[in-house]
Structure formats: structure tokens, C-alpha cells
Amino acid sequence: MWNLLNQNNKSQYKLLMTNFASLSEAFAQKSSDKNVIIAPIINSKFQEASFKKSFNATIEDIGNSSYDASVKLSDGSKYIIGIKSFGVRSGFQKIAQFKKDSQQDEWGAIIERIKKRNQNGSSEKDVDDYLELAKNIAVLRNKRISSSKSQLQGFDFDSEVEAVYHVLMPSSAISKNKQKDEPYIMVGETSYNSIDIDSLSIIGPTSPSMLQNFQFTDGQHLYQYNSADSQLLMSFKGHTGNGTSNEDIGIEKWPVNYVEDPFKLFANLNSEATNALSDHVVQSVTFMIKIERRSGFNAWYGAPKNKLTAENVKYKHVVELANKSKNLPSDWISIFQKVALEDFDSNDDKLLREQLRDHLINCLTPNSALFESTTTALWRNYKTPYEVYIPIPNSKKFHDKYPDFFVENGGLLNGKTLVSSKNNRTFTMEFLPSEERMQMFINQDNGKAIQSLNSQFIFGKWVLKNIFQLNDRELLTTNTLDVLGINAIRFTKYDDNRPVSMNFTYVDSENPPEDLWN
């Protein structure tokens, strides 16, 4: 990717990073050795911000992912990028964490089996257990990568998205006696692949006394799993992790010249140029993703929009086919009548309806005429289970406070009813990072839903299958969100004629963003 980026943009990025590093002596702890030149310092947040500004990149905020940014080049190619910085002599680097997943799936039990055998992690059963754990890690890792790629792909599921690690590696501290040496930053790049599960090979524990930590490879990269923090690490020594130095992935080297008196520079800074970094954001709001069993992202799972009656054509057709069938349980038709015609008002009642509904179709041959007619009659949308809408939490309160957030007067309410016509509640939304756009509108009681105007199933399929990595007719759950490290959606308004944007994000409950809406 680096060689394809615009040269002027790369020069700007280099200038920002080397200028920051030139101030390293202001940030470093005081060294007792006056004969040592300290290592250049790179601040990861500044690195991300500089990358975004220089390459017009989208910086992502997805939990549990090393996917930090995305860029679209002038030739149309798209890249997702893991942005990292570490010293040229550093070892394995953290690339993902699976704390909740390891607890839910009891990965610790696998480690305990290995420890109890007391075979130094080298027996055949030990290797099998390590392999089981490596496969669990790979499945979750690959789901996150696939979801990240889909956000950049957008609705065109066939478009290619490449993934790379972009790395800045500062040199180590240097003895002043070595006059030819100078501080530098090495630019590195290597592939950011899904883990090839079919090619997994266990190398073994990191040491006989640390059986809970082990290394494995898929032939593309060398990985290490540390059980205590459920962290996945990767070696950047060469493109397969088996090189001699991190500099094996180096593609460019930047000299760093330290400012003689960085404190004097800070003392004379002023704020005249602050507007130069404006991102044109007027307002943003972050919604936690609310999981509902029969609405929102699971709207397809609800009951039919129109309640069936004994005179309904769909109802009569199912009964007619069922009466002709010879292999049904004797109570099948009576259960169907109960599900189709009775009221299920409470949540417990609705759960019972779902159980009975599942029982009915489990008695049928898939894709048979009776199966087709039954699922069509009893589900809100069974054949194309992609009907979704984006829920607005506490929607009445939100629209009362921000009636113009999505579109002027779009959220005005009279009681529970939206005042504006559908056309006046319609607006263009840009999905980040793909920058694809779609017409959306505010809908339902209290304006609780944002729905796509003309392409509901295209939008729904992209969200459910590609972003949330669900199978057809699989409910979205909080566990799914935990696996992907996604739990919120951010909407942003701008003052430069861009439409409202939307991107999936992650909210840390202990450090929520200022724009979080409750």
C-alpha cells in the first residue's frame, strides 16, 4: 500500500511524525547517562491523527480490533490498516484481545488440561488441545476482520478490500560515542491476513513453566497467545514472523533531528492555526446498539405485519396443504391454528409462540410447498430475513431535544406521531468508512426507527450478514456484538454540505464518549 500512496501526502505524514519525534527530549524521562541519545518517541494517538489528516483516512473506533483506519486510493483500491508503533528491537506485539470470549467459552479449562498432564505441553494430547484453542482464536479473529472489511466494502459484497499493517519503528537509544549513528524512524508494512485455519501448526509453549502461553503459525504469520490477558500477539520480524529483525519489513527510513530546546518551542506556541485542523463536525451522537428479539436488527423475526384470520387466503392455503399431508403429527393443524389465530400479548406468550412456530416447521420437509406456505404465513419475513431498522434509544426524548438532527423538522412529534410527511423525514446517510450513501427516513411511533427508503433488504443483508457476520435466520445477540467488538453506532453532522454519516463503533462503559445518548 505504502508505495501506492500519494507522494505529497507521504511527505506531509513524514513531516508531522518526524517533527513530533524531534521533541522527544521534552517527553522522555531524564537519563542519568549523558552519553546516550534517547530513542525517538511516537505517540499512537498523534500517529493515527496524522495518518488521517495526511491520507484523508477514516480512523476507526472498534473494540478488540487492530483495524485502526481505512483509505480509498485514487485508483479505487481500498485498504483497511492496522496502525502500530514499536521499537525496532521489540518482540511480539499485541494485535487482539479475547477476554470475554475466553471466559464465555472456558478457554481456561483447555489450559488446565495441559497443565495437569505435566508433559511440558509437548504430548500429542497437549498439541491437540493447543490446536483446539488456536482454532477458537482464529475463528473469532477472522470474524472481526471480515466484519471490518465489510464496512469498507459497503453494499458491493464482491469489491476487494486489502488489509495491511502500517508500522512506525523508532530506533533504539544510541551511545554518543557512535558518531555515525543517528536516531531514525523506520516505516514498515506487512500483510494483515485472516488466520488460515486449515494450515495451523502448533509450535508449543513459550517455556516449560508458562504452559498457558503458546505460539502457533499458519504459514503466513507467527502468533503467540497469552492466557492471562487473553491476548493474541504477532511477530513482525519478517513477513512470516521468522525473520531476524523488525526492520525486515522496513520500506523507508526517516532521520530524526532533535530540537535543541523543545521547551522554548512550547513556550512560544500560540493558537492562531487551530482552525487548520477542523474536521467540519457540527454535532455527533452515539447510540448503544439495543438488542430486541423481534424488532430493530431482529425485525425479520417478528410476527406477520397483518394478523391472520380464518378467512385469510394464506391461512386457508396452509390448512388445505396440511390436510393433504400424510406425515404430519396429529396435532400439527391445531398448533398451527393456535399460533396463527390466537393473541400472544405478553413476552412469555410471544416466546411460547416462537417455540410452537419452530416446532411446526421442524415437522416439515424444507422447501416443500407446506414449508413455504407455513413460513410465509407465520413469520414477518422468513425467505429474505434482512428486514431491519436502526433503533433510536429513548427516541421521543431524543427528537424533542434534537428535532433537526437528521433532517430539518424530521423528528417533530405530536404525541407519539411524527408530524412531517415521509418525504420531509427522508435524508441521505453516508456510511463510513465505505462512503456509500443511501436514502433513509425516520419512522414508527415516537420516531424510534431509522429505515432505508428503497433498498431495505440490501441494507439489511449488508448489516446482518457482513457486519454482524450472522447466518440467515440467526438472531443478533449481545454475545455476537462482544465477539466483533461492536456495541454502538455513531452519527455525525457536518458544516461542509456532507450528509449525516454513520459508523459502527465501540463504547467502553468505563470511559464513555461525551456524545453518548442514553
VOGU-3710 file (C-alpha; in Angstrom, 3 decimals, decimal comma):
1> mwnllnqnnk> 0,000/0,000/0,000  2,714/2,490/1,003  4,177/2,645/-2,480  0,736/3,467/-3,910  0,072/6,444/-1,634  0,408/9,977/-2,963  3,974/11,234/-2,521  2,893/14,681/-1,277  0,667/13,048/1,320  3,511/10,800/2,433
11> sqykllmtnf> 5,791/13,827/2,761  3,233/15,573/4,961  2,885/12,475/7,142  6,658/12,169/7,426  6,938/15,837/8,398  4,298/15,536/11,120  5,806/12,407/12,624  9,455/13,429/12,496  8,647/16,907/13,847  6,814/15,316/16,771
21> aslseafaqk> 9,698/12,899/17,344  12,141/15,818/17,264  10,596/16,915/20,578  11,313/13,573/22,244  13,681/15,047/24,806  10,769/17,037/26,256  8,746/13,864/26,904  11,464/11,414/27,893  12,379/10,603/31,467  15,648/12,175/32,499
31> ssdknviiap> 18,555/9,893/31,755  21,447/9,577/34,180  23,735/8,735/31,288  24,680/11,929/29,448  26,438/9,910/26,799  23,175/8,381/25,495  20,934/9,796/22,780  17,383/8,774/23,664  15,143/6,838/21,281  12,583/8,816/19,266
41> iinskfqeas> 9,117/8,880/20,848  5,948/8,183/18,865  2,537/8,893/20,357  -0,007/6,419/18,965  -2,942/8,848/19,047  -0,917/11,502/17,274  0,170/8,893/14,746  -3,459/7,987/13,989  -4,492/11,653/13,737  -1,539/12,429/11,440
51> fkksfnatie> -2,332/9,425/9,242  -5,951/10,552/8,987  -5,040/14,135/8,100  -2,317/13,204/5,621  -4,173/10,478/3,692  -7,802/11,524/4,208  -8,254/8,252/6,061  -11,147/7,155/8,220  -9,961/6,363/11,721  -11,995/3,576/13,287
61> dignssydas> -13,034/3,039/16,877  -13,957/-0,621/17,019  -13,324/-2,590/20,187  -10,979/-5,593/20,247  -9,592/-4,889/16,787  -6,233/-3,825/15,410  -8,062/-2,373/12,436  -7,475/1,320/13,044  -8,020/3,101/9,727  -9,227/2,737/6,177
71> vklsdgskyi> -8,253/4,514/2,979  -9,551/4,626/-0,570  -6,903/5,422/-3,175  -7,380/7,393/-6,372  -7,421/4,194/-8,443  -10,402/2,904/-6,446  -8,485/0,351/-4,374  -9,470/0,066/-0,712  -7,339/-0,813/2,311  -8,018/-1,483/5,958
81> igiksfgvrs> -4,997/-0,754/8,100  -3,663/-1,772/11,451  -1,587/1,195/12,618  1,172/0,258/15,036  4,350/1,661/16,508  7,064/-0,196/18,381  10,834/-0,177/18,637  12,996/-1,798/16,011  14,192/-4,322/18,613  10,801/-5,085/20,136
91> gfqkiaqfkk> 9,337/-8,583/20,286  5,811/-9,876/19,754  3,109/-7,200/19,503  -0,493/-7,351/20,724  -2,960/-7,449/17,826  -6,206/-8,586/19,504  -7,798/-9,467/22,825  -10,472/-12,047/23,615  -11,149/-11,605/27,306  -14,946/-12,014/27,266
101> dsqqdewgai> -14,803/-14,761/24,674  -12,207/-16,759/26,592  -14,354/-16,577/29,730  -17,609/-17,483/27,985  -16,071/-20,386/26,072  -13,972/-21,560/29,047  -10,632/-21,486/27,266  -9,013/-21,709/30,690  -10,282/-25,285/31,006  -8,201/-26,263/27,970
111> ierikkrnqn> -5,077/-24,758/29,537  -5,780/-26,562/32,811  -5,935/-29,914/30,993  -2,487/-29,247/29,548  -1,066/-28,287/32,949  -2,497/-31,357/34,695  -0,814/-33,725/32,226  2,570/-32,299/33,261  4,073/-33,131/29,880  5,634/-29,683/29,231
121> gssekdvddy> 2,982/-29,052/26,596  4,645/-31,478/24,214  2,458/-34,595/24,344  0,123/-35,454/21,494  -2,912/-34,556/23,626  -1,268/-31,270/24,617  -0,726/-30,374/20,978  -4,346/-31,290/20,187  -5,562/-29,010/22,979  -3,360/-26,134/21,825
131> lelakniavl> -4,698/-26,673/18,308  -8,300/-26,541/19,550  -7,581/-23,272/21,315  -5,756/-21,847/18,274  -8,776/-22,682/16,094  -11,112/-20,920/18,541  -8,867/-17,858/18,418  -8,686/-17,976/14,615  -12,465/-18,184/14,162  -13,069/-15,093/16,299
141> rnkrisssks> -10,148/-13,216/14,775  -11,386/-13,937/11,253  -14,933/-12,818/12,072  -13,641/-9,451/13,249  -11,503/-8,998/10,156  -14,364/-9,972/7,846  -16,738/-7,553/9,580  -14,155/-4,764/9,319  -13,645/-5,398/5,611  -17,397/-5,358/5,009
151> qlqgfdfdse> -17,686/-1,867/6,490  -15,258/-0,613/3,856  -16,690/-2,772/1,073  -20,143/-1,343/1,582  -23,097/-2,913/-0,174  -20,959/-4,221/-3,055  -20,058/-7,542/-1,456  -17,744/-8,505/-4,335  -15,451/-5,486/-4,141  -11,943/-6,315/-2,963
161> veavyhvlmp> -10,516/-4,836/0,218  -6,868/-5,410/1,065  -5,525/-5,324/4,581  -2,069/-4,292/5,788  -0,226/-3,394/8,938  1,378/0,038/8,728  4,166/0,318/11,294  6,470/3,085/12,507  9,512/1,721/14,325  11,722/4,193/16,208
171> ssaisknkqk> 15,375/3,331/16,629  16,828/2,399/19,991  18,817/4,675/22,274  22,275/5,417/20,871  25,619/5,907/22,530  27,069/9,328/21,686  30,393/7,582/21,190  28,992/6,064/17,969  29,179/9,234/15,937  27,909/7,644/12,716
181> depyimvget> 24,637/6,550/14,306  21,616/8,845/14,436  18,003/8,497/15,626  15,541/7,388/12,968  12,059/6,059/12,344  11,670/3,031/10,102  8,443/2,727/8,097  7,311/-0,886/7,850  4,498/-2,754/6,171  3,291/-6,330/6,180
191> synsididsl> 0,119/-8,231/5,367  -2,834/-8,247/7,742  -4,388/-11,618/6,904  -7,171/-13,697/8,264  -5,708/-16,734/10,001  -5,557/-19,760/7,700  -7,302/-22,298/9,939  -6,533/-25,232/7,650  -2,785/-24,541/7,902  -2,454/-24,105/11,655
201> siigptspsm> 0,632/-25,620/13,224  1,453/-25,582/16,944  4,996/-24,554/17,866  4,494/-25,069/21,590  4,507/-23,221/24,916  6,757/-20,223/25,356  8,515/-22,052/28,199  8,013/-25,203/30,329  6,931/-23,000/33,239  4,449/-20,987/31,148
211> lqnfqftdgq> 2,261/-23,653/29,547  -0,648/-21,205/29,383  1,211/-19,151/26,756  1,908/-20,792/23,438  2,951/-20,000/19,866  1,481/-21,156/16,590  1,710/-20,331/12,892  -0,483/-20,588/9,834  2,410/-20,251/7,400  1,615/-16,563/6,906
221> hlyqynsads> 2,423/-15,138/10,348  3,812/-16,281/13,679  1,396/-15,797/16,600  1,527/-16,050/20,368  -1,408/-16,366/22,744  -1,025/-15,149/26,330  -3,709/-16,673/28,527  -3,592/-14,264/31,489  -4,943/-11,321/29,479  -6,423/-13,415/26,625
231> qllmsfkght> -4,186/-11,543/24,206  -3,149/-12,545/20,701  0,305/-11,294/19,716  2,156/-11,421/16,411  5,809/-11,321/15,410  6,789/-8,588/12,957  10,271/-9,978/12,377  9,974/-10,606/8,670  6,722/-11,083/6,784  6,140/-14,545/8,269
241> gngtsnedig> 7,416/-13,655/11,736  10,521/-15,793/11,414  12,965/-13,091/10,348  15,884/-11,749/12,313  14,632/-8,202/12,917  11,528/-6,000/12,771  13,429/-3,998/10,176  12,934/-6,910/7,774  9,549/-5,359/6,922  11,068/-1,865/6,543
251> iekwpvnyve> 10,394/0,083/3,344  11,546/3,607/4,229  13,817/5,230/6,793  13,347/8,741/8,222  16,193/10,515/10,069  15,122/12,371/13,221  16,862/15,557/14,310  16,095/16,579/17,877  15,115/20,194/18,603  17,836/21,791/20,706
261> dpfklfanln> 15,436/23,349/23,236  11,936/21,843/22,892  10,661/23,675/25,975  11,410/27,031/24,390  9,395/25,940/21,353  6,390/25,041/23,525  6,658/28,312/25,408  6,210/30,289/22,176  3,347/28,304/20,661  0,039/30,094/20,049
271> seatnalsdh> -3,384/29,000/18,850  -3,641/31,034/15,637  -3,655/27,964/13,394  -6,126/25,788/15,297  -8,802/26,093/12,591  -6,474/24,439/10,088  -7,260/21,084/11,700  -11,057/21,486/11,602  -12,911/18,332/10,606  -16,119/20,309/9,969
281> vvqsvtfmik> -18,037/18,308/12,573  -21,024/20,248/13,889  -22,552/17,621/16,140  -22,318/13,903/16,794  -24,335/11,405/18,785  -23,550/7,820/19,751  -26,301/5,254/20,299  -25,660/1,987/22,099  -26,990/-0,881/19,984  -30,138/-2,074/21,698
291> ierrsgfnaw> -30,846/-5,766/21,128  -34,539/-6,548/20,783  -35,771/-10,021/19,957  -38,429/-9,061/17,399  -37,552/-5,565/16,248  -34,613/-3,377/15,290  -31,893/-5,567/13,838  -34,092/-8,612/14,535  -37,237/-7,159/12,947  -37,407/-10,035/10,456
301> ygapknklta> -38,086/-12,447/13,340  -41,355/-10,840/14,400  -44,894/-11,974/13,699  -46,562/-11,062/10,370  -47,486/-7,411/9,964  -51,141/-8,332/9,436  -52,734/-10,770/11,873  -54,157/-13,853/10,204  -57,845/-14,759/10,335  -59,675/-17,977/9,490
311> envkykhvve> -60,792/-16,302/6,264  -57,292/-15,254/5,221  -56,017/-16,781/1,965  -52,610/-17,640/3,473  -54,278/-19,355/6,427  -56,624/-21,385/4,250  -53,794/-22,441/1,948  -51,733/-23,849/4,854  -54,698/-25,765/6,274  -55,551/-27,151/2,832
321> lanksknlps> -51,997/-28,428/2,248  -51,747/-29,801/5,793  -54,949/-31,783/5,396  -53,468/-33,433/2,304  -50,195/-34,311/4,009  -49,839/-37,841/5,365  -46,737/-37,462/7,549  -47,711/-34,717/9,997  -48,233/-35,209/13,740  -51,894/-35,429/14,659
331> dwisifqkva> -51,848/-32,105/16,498  -49,977/-30,158/13,789  -53,029/-28,349/12,392  -54,369/-27,463/15,861  -50,968/-25,998/16,852  -50,872/-24,038/13,596  -54,344/-22,654/14,302  -53,258/-21,616/17,786  -50,139/-19,819/16,521  -51,937/-18,201/13,603
341> ledfdsnddk> -55,178/-17,087/15,231  -54,651/-16,574/18,968  -53,301/-13,444/20,648  -49,833/-13,545/22,211  -49,538/-10,326/24,146  -47,020/-10,807/26,961  -43,364/-11,537/26,391  -43,833/-15,042/27,805  -46,700/-15,575/25,359  -44,531/-14,435/22,464
351> llreqlrdhl> -41,747/-16,793/23,491  -44,289/-19,627/23,514  -45,419/-18,631/20,023  -41,831/-18,780/18,801  -41,359/-22,248/20,313  -44,554/-23,522/18,718  -43,641/-21,880/15,426  -40,254/-23,603/15,400  -41,935/-26,907/16,262  -44,276/-26,548/13,293
361> incltpnsal> -41,561/-26,038/10,698  -39,298/-28,719/12,229  -42,027/-31,201/11,324  -41,876/-30,160/7,664  -39,638/-31,019/4,767  -37,553/-27,918/3,911  -38,563/-26,179/0,678  -41,765/-28,218/0,373  -44,977/-26,419/-0,561  -46,293/-26,683/3,007
371> festttalwr> -42,978/-25,428/4,424  -43,063/-22,404/2,091  -46,672/-21,528/2,853  -46,263/-22,008/6,625  -43,172/-19,859/6,976  -44,742/-17,184/4,769  -47,859/-17,153/6,947  -46,220/-17,170/10,382  -43,040/-15,102/10,055  -42,671/-11,433/9,377
381> nyktpyevyi> -40,080/-12,258/6,749  -38,653/-15,778/6,532  -37,494/-16,109/2,922  -35,481/-12,886/2,961  -34,663/-12,339/6,652  -32,983/-8,976/6,156  -35,717/-6,606/7,282  -34,068/-4,340/9,843  -34,179/-0,823/11,161  -31,764/1,189/13,282
391> pipnskkfhd> -33,333/1,781/16,723  -33,084/5,227/18,296  -32,915/4,758/22,090  -35,321/6,956/24,078  -36,449/8,305/20,722  -39,123/10,709/21,974  -36,672/12,377/24,334  -34,055/12,499/21,557  -36,357/14,073/18,957  -37,756/16,554/21,474
401> kypdffveng> -34,211/17,724/22,142  -32,811/17,395/18,600  -35,765/17,526/16,136  -33,456/18,626/13,298  -30,531/16,264/13,840  -31,097/14,036/10,811  -33,222/16,385/8,721  -34,957/19,692/9,434  -38,158/19,062/11,432  -37,740/15,339/10,764
411> gllngktlvs> -38,142/14,470/14,436  -41,096/16,716/15,294  -43,718/14,753/17,257  -47,350/15,246/18,147  -47,731/12,786/20,976  -46,254/9,585/19,511  -46,899/10,571/15,893  -44,304/12,108/13,583  -45,611/15,418/12,254  -43,664/15,737/8,986
421> sknnrtftme> -44,560/13,789/5,861  -42,425/10,817/4,845  -40,682/12,920/2,181  -39,766/15,521/4,787  -38,416/12,811/7,105  -36,146/11,419/4,399  -32,430/12,217/4,301  -29,191/10,977/2,777  -26,899/8,972/5,030  -23,246/8,267/4,308
431> flpseermqm> -21,866/5,020/5,721  -18,274/5,158/6,903  -15,710/4,066/6,001  -17,107/2,938/2,617  -18,568/6,437/1,919  -21,532/4,794/0,210  -24,805/6,678/0,515  -28,415/5,634/0,886  -31,742/7,390/1,370  -33,051/6,781/4,885
441> finqdngkai> -36,115/8,032/6,752  -37,341/8,362/10,338  -40,339/6,139/11,038  -42,630/4,392/13,577  -44,145/5,598/16,863  -42,047/8,220/18,644  -39,750/8,202/15,584  -37,952/5,191/17,096  -36,645/3,786/13,796  -34,294/4,805/11,005
451> qslnsqfifg> -35,109/2,740/7,923  -33,757/2,587/4,392  -36,144/4,105/1,871  -35,917/1,920/-1,220  -33,326/-0,766/-0,503  -34,275/-2,206/2,867  -33,106/-5,719/2,093  -29,810/-4,514/0,570  -29,094/-2,512/3,710  -30,324/-5,317/5,992
461> kwvlknifql> -28,299/-8,029/4,268  -25,138/-5,923/4,468  -25,641/-5,255/8,177  -26,700/-8,733/9,270  -24,532/-10,966/7,086  -21,457/-8,826/6,530  -21,127/-6,504/9,520  -22,573/-8,773/12,215  -21,428/-11,990/10,452  -24,763/-13,770/11,036
471> ndrellttnt> -26,167/-16,714/9,140  -29,601/-16,412/7,561  -32,340/-16,532/10,230  -29,829/-16,139/13,070  -30,786/-13,654/15,779  -28,412/-10,841/16,688  -27,324/-11,191/20,323  -25,094/-9,286/22,707  -22,648/-12,187/22,502  -22,308/-11,598/18,746
481> ldvlginair> -21,526/-7,937/19,386  -18,977/-8,882/22,057  -17,200/-11,201/19,619  -16,948/-8,447/16,996  -16,114/-5,655/19,428  -19,046/-3,543/18,183  -21,674/-2,203/20,555  -22,659/1,244/19,305  -23,384/3,427/16,277  -22,150/6,990/15,850
491> ftkyddnrpv> -23,953/9,585/13,704  -22,140/12,781/12,729  -23,313/16,090/11,189  -21,007/18,404/9,223  -20,977/22,044/8,093  -19,486/21,438/4,617  -22,579/20,027/2,845  -21,713/16,408/3,566  -24,685/14,236/4,561  -25,069/12,778/8,040
501> smnftyvdse> -22,593/9,918/8,417  -22,951/6,636/10,294  -20,292/4,229/11,502  -20,186/1,259/13,852  -18,064/1,800/16,922  -17,276/0,534/20,414  -18,068/2,252/23,699  -16,039/1,470/26,793  -18,530/1,649/29,680  -15,796/2,952/31,985
511> nppedlwn> -14,834/5,731/29,582  -17,932/6,642/27,530  -17,711/9,340/24,821  -19,139/12,780/25,507  -21,740/12,367/22,766  -23,231/9,127/24,181  -27,039/9,301/24,161  -28,916/7,445/26,901
//
